[in-house]
């Protein structure tokens, strides 16, 4: 599957009804026409073949520039699965173990403390009884939080430390990890789930263990081998015109440009393993296909099949789903029937989740409404890209799932 040629095959041969697949474009184009979505790109693959490749709207509304096959998007938290794969490659080499205390590599985490009460300015904390381990970071069960959460005194402490949206200009991955370590945990490691900066800490961990910066390690181990030629932490000056502008809801629900969203031409100081990458939909589809095929694509192997199976298993204690085990969720809908693996959400029960997917489906999305899922049972990989912040502005992710599966007539 080429990273640049997006020519779908006859959908009938792949089990899809072409007329039903066309509903995807009509849905997304309607959002564009209403002024609620700037532009979009959607790729649907099945059994190593591209069944649908659609795009519409604009990468730059004000300039009238359309979305093209090579448009570059901020994928934000869709960075997390790539960082998680990087971590698991080190595990496969015996340089890390999932049960290793993180403090073995990042000493700032040697004495974590757990929030027990009080205001953000004077919190009451107690020593954690369990160290933060590598698997806690991969599963977001470490007790860390995010500055854009706004429900807890610890969230306010993240914001005050400069991590409301982004990070302080002078902080690199190691410095950010140290600052996170100095903040209280929301809960004892392993006792609950909260979406967090855990994958940023994993990025710092990769740097320490490998001796390379995260961008170089990802390029050598993940994006480079897969031919993800446009996926990186920066966009060279000659390709800046391909970058989609970022938008958010404005007056009347119509989109408004986020003028402050500039894309660097050189790698930033903080290489965010949790949300720093940009890339094309075609690039990300190659990553999804490698995961679907058990860790390899076109003769290039990232991970062993057994490793991918482990990553795709539900690691929440007792087989719990995120709705019952998660303390607080960041999503447009509850995660009933969905668990969490090592870097991916895992669909456990389609009926409970009210989802058309298959048990074992892997997925996640980014803050600018990007999304992907990999349905290994049905041989399907889907990548959706747009630039609309925040991700719960429109119900497009759930709608796309419905419209992809309603077009599948030969399971």
C-alpha positions as CSV (number, residue, x, y, z in Angstrom):
1,X,0.0,0.0,0.0
2,X,1.7,3.1,-1.2
3,X,2.2,6.1,1.1
4,X,1.5,8.5,-1.6
5,X,-0.8,6.9,-4.2
6,X,-4.4,6.9,-2.9
7,X,-6.2,5.1,-5.7
8,X,-8.9,2.9,-4.2
9,X,-9.8,-0.5,-5.8
10,X,-13.3,-1.7,-6.7
11,X,-15.0,-1.7,-3.3
12,X,-17.2,-4.6,-4.3
13,X,-14.1,-6.8,-4.4
14,X,-13.5,-5.9,-0.8
15,X,-17.0,-6.5,0.4
16,X,-18.2,-2.9,0.4
17,X,-21.2,-1.4,-1.4
18,X,-19.9,1.6,-3.3
19,X,-23.3,3.4,-3.0
20,X,-23.3,3.0,0.7
21,X,-19.6,4.1,1.0
22,X,-20.6,7.3,-0.7
23,X,-22.6,8.2,2.3
24,X,-19.3,8.9,4.1
25,X,-18.4,11.8,1.8
26,X,-21.9,13.2,1.9
27,X,-21.9,13.3,5.7
28,X,-18.5,15.1,5.9
29,X,-19.2,17.5,3.0
30,X,-22.5,18.5,4.7
31,X,-20.5,19.6,7.8
32,X,-18.2,21.5,5.5
33,X,-21.1,23.2,3.7
34,X,-22.6,24.2,7.1
35,X,-19.3,25.9,8.1
36,X,-18.8,23.4,11.0
37,X,-15.8,21.5,9.5
38,X,-12.9,23.0,7.6
39,X,-11.8,20.0,5.5
40,X,-11.4,16.3,5.8
41,X,-9.6,13.2,4.5
42,X,-10.8,9.6,5.1
43,X,-9.1,6.4,4.1
44,X,-10.7,2.9,4.5
45,X,-8.6,-0.2,3.8
46,X,-9.5,-3.8,3.9
47,X,-7.3,-6.9,3.4
48,X,-4.3,-4.8,2.3
49,X,-6.3,-2.8,-0.3
50,X,-7.7,0.7,-0.3
51,X,-11.5,0.5,-0.5
52,X,-12.2,4.2,0.0
53,X,-10.2,7.4,-0.3
54,X,-12.2,10.6,0.1
55,X,-11.3,14.2,0.9
56,X,-13.2,17.5,0.8
57,X,-13.2,21.0,2.1
58,X,-10.1,23.1,2.7
59,X,-6.8,22.8,4.4
60,X,-6.8,26.6,4.6
61,X,-10.3,28.0,4.4
62,X,-9.3,31.7,4.2
63,X,-6.8,31.0,1.4
64,X,-9.2,28.7,-0.5
65,X,-6.6,25.9,-0.5
66,X,-8.2,22.4,-0.7
67,X,-7.4,19.3,1.2
68,X,-5.0,17.2,-1.0
69,X,-3.8,13.7,-0.7
70,X,-0.5,15.0,0.8
71,X,-2.0,17.4,3.3
72,X,-0.2,17.4,6.6
73,X,-2.3,17.3,9.8
74,X,-1.5,17.7,13.5
75,X,-2.3,14.3,14.8
76,X,-1.9,15.2,18.5
77,X,-2.7,12.2,20.6
78,X,-2.5,9.8,17.7
79,X,1.2,10.2,18.5
80,X,0.7,8.0,21.5
81,X,0.4,4.6,19.8
82,X,3.7,5.3,17.9
83,X,5.5,6.1,21.1
84,X,4.0,3.0,22.7
85,X,5.3,0.9,19.9
86,X,8.7,2.5,20.4
87,X,8.6,1.5,24.1
88,X,7.6,-2.1,23.2
89,X,10.5,-2.4,20.8
90,X,12.8,-1.7,23.8
91,X,10.9,-4.3,25.8
92,X,11.4,-6.8,23.1
93,X,15.2,-6.2,23.3
94,X,15.2,-6.7,27.0
95,X,16.2,-3.1,27.7
96,X,13.0,-2.5,29.5
97,X,10.4,-4.6,31.3
98,X,6.7,-3.7,31.7
99,X,7.0,-4.1,35.5
100,X,10.1,-2.0,35.8
101,X,9.7,1.0,38.2
102,X,9.9,4.2,36.1
103,X,12.3,5.7,38.7
104,X,14.9,3.2,37.6
105,X,15.4,5.3,34.5
106,X,13.8,8.6,35.6
107,X,14.9,9.2,39.2
108,X,12.5,12.1,39.7
109,X,9.7,9.5,40.1
110,X,11.4,7.8,43.1
111,X,9.0,9.1,45.7
112,X,5.6,9.8,44.2
113,X,2.9,11.2,46.4
114,X,-0.8,10.8,46.1
115,X,-3.4,13.7,46.5
116,X,-5.7,13.1,49.5
117,X,-7.4,16.5,49.9
118,X,-7.1,20.3,50.2
119,X,-6.9,23.1,47.6
120,X,-4.4,23.2,44.8
121,X,-2.3,25.8,46.7
122,X,-2.0,23.6,49.8
123,X,-2.7,20.0,48.9
124,X,-2.6,17.2,51.4
125,X,-0.6,14.3,50.0
126,X,0.7,10.9,51.2
127,X,3.5,8.7,49.9
128,X,2.3,6.2,47.2
129,X,2.4,2.6,48.3
130,X,3.1,1.4,44.8
131,X,5.8,2.7,42.4
132,X,4.8,3.9,39.0
133,X,5.8,1.1,36.6
134,X,6.2,1.1,32.8
135,X,2.9,-0.6,32.3
136,X,1.1,2.0,34.3
137,X,2.3,4.7,31.8
138,X,1.3,2.6,28.8
139,X,-2.2,2.1,30.3
140,X,-2.8,5.6,31.8
141,X,-3.2,4.1,35.2
142,X,-0.1,5.9,36.8
143,X,-2.2,8.6,38.5
144,X,-0.9,11.4,36.3
145,X,-3.3,13.9,34.7
146,X,-3.5,16.5,32.0
147,X,-3.6,20.3,32.3
148,X,-6.6,20.6,30.0
149,X,-8.6,18.5,32.4
150,X,-10.5,20.9,34.7
151,X,-12.1,18.8,37.4
152,X,-9.6,18.4,40.2
153,X,-7.2,20.4,42.2
154,X,-4.3,18.4,40.7
155,X,-5.4,19.6,37.2
156,X,-5.0,23.2,38.4
157,X,-1.5,22.4,39.6
158,X,-0.6,21.1,36.1
159,X,-2.0,24.3,34.6
160,X,0.0,26.4,37.1
161,X,3.1,24.5,36.1
162,X,2.7,25.6,32.5
163,X,1.0,22.5,31.1
164,X,-2.6,23.7,30.4
165,X,-2.2,23.3,26.6
166,X,1.3,22.5,25.7
167,X,4.4,23.1,27.8
168,X,6.8,25.9,28.9
169,X,9.1,26.9,26.0
170,X,12.3,26.0,27.8
171,X,11.3,22.5,28.9
172,X,12.5,19.3,27.1
173,X,11.0,15.8,27.5
174,X,13.3,15.1,30.5
175,X,12.4,18.4,32.2
176,X,8.7,17.9,31.6
177,X,8.9,14.5,33.1
178,X,10.6,15.9,36.2
179,X,8.0,18.5,36.6
180,X,5.2,15.9,36.3
181,X,7.0,13.8,38.9
182,X,6.9,16.7,41.4
183,X,3.1,17.0,41.2
184,X,0.8,14.8,43.2
185,X,-0.8,11.7,41.7
186,X,-4.6,11.6,41.4
187,X,-4.6,8.0,42.8
188,X,-2.4,5.1,43.8
189,X,-0.8,3.7,40.6
190,X,-2.8,0.9,39.1
191,X,-6.1,1.6,40.9
192,X,-7.9,3.8,38.3
193,X,-7.6,5.2,34.8
194,X,-7.3,8.8,33.7
195,X,-6.1,10.1,30.4
196,X,-2.8,11.8,31.1
197,X,0.7,12.9,30.2
198,X,1.9,9.4,30.8
199,X,2.9,8.9,27.2
200,X,5.0,12.1,27.4
201,X,6.9,10.4,30.2
202,X,7.3,7.3,28.0
203,X,8.9,9.6,25.4
204,X,11.4,10.7,28.0
205,X,11.9,7.1,29.0
206,X,12.7,6.1,25.4
207,X,15.3,8.8,25.3
208,X,17.1,7.7,28.5
209,X,17.0,4.0,27.6
210,X,18.0,4.3,23.9
211,X,20.4,7.2,24.3
212,X,18.7,9.0,21.4
213,X,16.2,11.8,21.1
214,X,12.7,10.7,20.6
215,X,12.4,12.0,17.1
216,X,15.5,10.1,16.0
217,X,14.4,6.9,17.7
218,X,10.9,7.1,16.1
219,X,12.5,7.8,12.7
220,X,14.8,4.8,13.0
221,X,12.4,2.3,14.5
222,X,8.9,3.2,13.4
223,X,8.2,6.0,10.9
224,X,11.3,5.4,8.7
225,X,11.0,1.6,8.3
226,X,7.3,2.0,7.5
227,X,7.9,4.7,4.9
228,X,5.9,7.3,6.8
229,X,7.9,10.0,5.0
230,X,5.8,13.0,6.2
231,X,5.4,12.1,9.9
232,X,7.6,14.1,12.3
233,X,7.7,16.7,15.0
234,X,8.3,19.6,12.5
235,X,7.6,20.4,8.9
236,X,10.4,21.8,6.7
237,X,9.9,25.2,5.3
238,X,9.4,23.9,1.8
239,X,6.4,21.8,2.9
240,X,4.7,24.3,5.2
241,X,2.1,25.1,2.5
242,X,0.8,21.5,2.8
243,X,0.0,21.9,6.5
244,X,-3.7,22.2,7.3
245,X,-4.7,25.2,9.4
246,X,-6.3,24.6,12.8
247,X,-9.9,25.6,13.6
248,X,-12.3,25.7,16.5
249,X,-16.0,26.6,16.9
250,X,-16.7,30.3,16.6
251,X,-19.8,32.4,16.7
252,X,-22.9,30.5,15.7
253,X,-21.0,27.2,15.7
254,X,-19.2,28.1,12.5
255,X,-15.4,27.4,12.5
256,X,-12.9,30.1,13.4
257,X,-9.2,29.9,12.7
258,X,-6.8,29.3,15.6
259,X,-4.3,32.0,14.7
260,X,-1.7,31.0,17.3
261,X,-1.3,27.4,16.0
262,X,2.0,27.6,14.2
263,X,3.9,24.6,13.0
264,X,7.7,24.5,13.7
265,X,10.2,24.1,10.8
266,X,12.7,22.5,13.2
267,X,12.0,20.0,16.0
268,X,10.8,21.8,19.1
269,X,12.6,21.6,22.5
270,X,9.9,19.4,23.9
271,X,9.4,16.3,21.8
272,X,6.0,15.3,23.1
273,X,5.6,11.5,22.9
274,X,1.9,12.0,23.8
275,X,0.9,14.6,21.2
276,X,3.7,16.2,19.2
277,X,3.6,14.6,15.7
278,X,2.3,15.8,12.4
279,X,1.7,13.6,9.4
280,X,-0.5,12.6,6.5
281,X,-3.4,10.2,6.5
282,X,-1.6,7.9,4.1
283,X,1.4,7.7,6.5
284,X,-0.9,6.8,9.4
285,X,-2.7,4.2,7.4
286,X,0.6,2.4,7.0
287,X,1.1,2.4,10.7
288,X,-2.4,1.0,11.2
289,X,-1.9,-1.7,8.6
290,X,1.4,-2.8,10.4
291,X,-0.6,-3.1,13.6
292,X,-3.4,-5.0,11.9
293,X,-0.9,-7.4,10.3
294,X,0.8,-8.3,13.6
295,X,3.6,-5.8,13.7
296,X,4.9,-5.9,10.1
297,X,4.2,-4.3,6.7
298,X,5.6,-5.1,3.3
299,X,8.6,-7.1,4.7
300,X,9.4,-4.6,7.5
301,X,8.8,-5.8,11.0
302,X,8.4,-3.4,13.9
303,X,7.2,-5.9,16.6
304,X,6.5,-9.6,17.0
305,X,2.9,-10.7,16.6
306,X,2.8,-11.8,20.2
307,X,3.8,-8.3,21.3
308,X,1.0,-6.7,19.2
309,X,-1.4,-9.2,20.8
310,X,-0.3,-8.1,24.2
311,X,-0.7,-4.5,23.3
312,X,-4.2,-5.2,22.1
313,X,-5.3,-7.0,25.2
314,X,-7.4,-5.2,27.8
315,X,-5.0,-4.5,30.7
316,X,-7.5,-3.0,33.1
317,X,-7.8,-5.1,36.2
318,X,-10.4,-7.8,36.2
319,X,-11.3,-7.1,32.6
320,X,-13.0,-3.8,33.6
321,X,-14.0,-1.3,31.0
322,X,-13.0,2.4,31.1
323,X,-16.5,3.5,32.3
324,X,-16.3,1.4,35.4
325,X,-12.5,1.7,36.1
326,X,-11.8,5.2,34.9
327,X,-11.9,8.0,37.5
328,X,-12.5,10.7,34.8
329,X,-12.8,10.3,31.0
330,X,-11.9,12.7,28.2
331,X,-14.1,11.7,25.3
332,X,-17.3,12.8,23.6
333,X,-19.2,9.7,24.9
334,X,-18.8,7.2,27.8
335,X,-16.4,4.3,27.2
336,X,-18.8,1.6,28.3
337,X,-17.7,-1.7,26.8
338,X,-14.2,-0.4,25.9
339,X,-11.0,-1.3,27.8
340,X,-7.5,-0.1,27.4
341,X,-4.3,-1.9,26.3
342,X,-0.7,-0.8,25.9
343,X,-1.3,2.4,24.0
344,X,-4.7,1.7,22.4
345,X,-8.3,1.7,23.4
346,X,-9.7,-1.9,23.0
347,X,-13.3,-2.6,22.1
348,X,-14.6,-5.3,24.5
349,X,-18.3,-5.6,23.9
350,X,-19.8,-3.9,20.8
351,X,-23.3,-4.2,22.3
352,X,-22.4,-2.4,25.5
353,X,-20.4,0.2,23.6
354,X,-23.2,0.7,21.0
355,X,-20.5,0.2,18.4
356,X,-20.5,-1.5,15.0
357,X,-16.9,-2.7,15.5
358,X,-15.6,-6.1,16.4
359,X,-14.3,-7.3,19.8
360,X,-10.6,-6.5,19.9
361,X,-10.8,-3.4,17.7
362,X,-8.0,-1.0,18.5
363,X,-8.5,2.8,18.3
364,X,-7.7,6.3,19.5
365,X,-7.9,9.9,18.3
366,X,-6.4,13.3,18.5
367,X,-7.4,16.6,20.0
368,X,-8.1,18.1,16.5
369,X,-10.8,15.4,15.8
370,X,-8.5,13.0,14.0
371,X,-9.2,9.3,14.6
372,X,-8.2,5.8,13.6
373,X,-9.3,2.3,14.3
374,X,-8.0,-1.2,13.4
375,X,-10.6,-4.0,13.2
376,X,-8.4,-7.1,13.0
377,X,-11.3,-9.5,12.9
378,X,-12.7,-8.0,9.7
379,X,-9.3,-6.9,8.2
380,X,-10.3,-3.2,8.3
381,X,-8.1,-0.1,9.0
382,X,-9.6,3.4,9.0
383,X,-7.9,6.8,9.3
384,X,-9.8,10.1,9.5
385,X,-8.0,13.5,9.5
386,X,-9.3,17.0,9.9
387,X,-8.3,20.0,12.1
388,X,-11.1,20.9,14.4
389,X,-10.4,21.5,18.1
390,X,-11.7,20.2,20.5
391,X,-12.4,16.6,19.4
392,X,-15.9,16.5,20.9
393,X,-17.1,19.4,18.8
394,X,-18.9,17.1,16.4
395,X,-20.1,13.4,16.8
396,X,-18.1,12.6,13.6
397,X,-16.1,9.7,15.0
398,X,-19.1,7.6,16.0
399,X,-20.9,8.5,12.8
400,X,-18.0,7.4,10.7
401,X,-18.0,4.0,12.4
402,X,-21.6,3.6,11.6
403,X,-21.2,4.6,8.0
404,X,-18.2,2.4,7.4
405,X,-19.8,-0.7,8.7
406,X,-23.2,-0.1,7.1
407,X,-21.4,-0.2,3.8
408,X,-19.8,-3.6,4.5
409,X,-22.0,-6.3,3.0
410,X,-19.6,-9.3,3.0
411,X,-18.0,-9.9,6.4
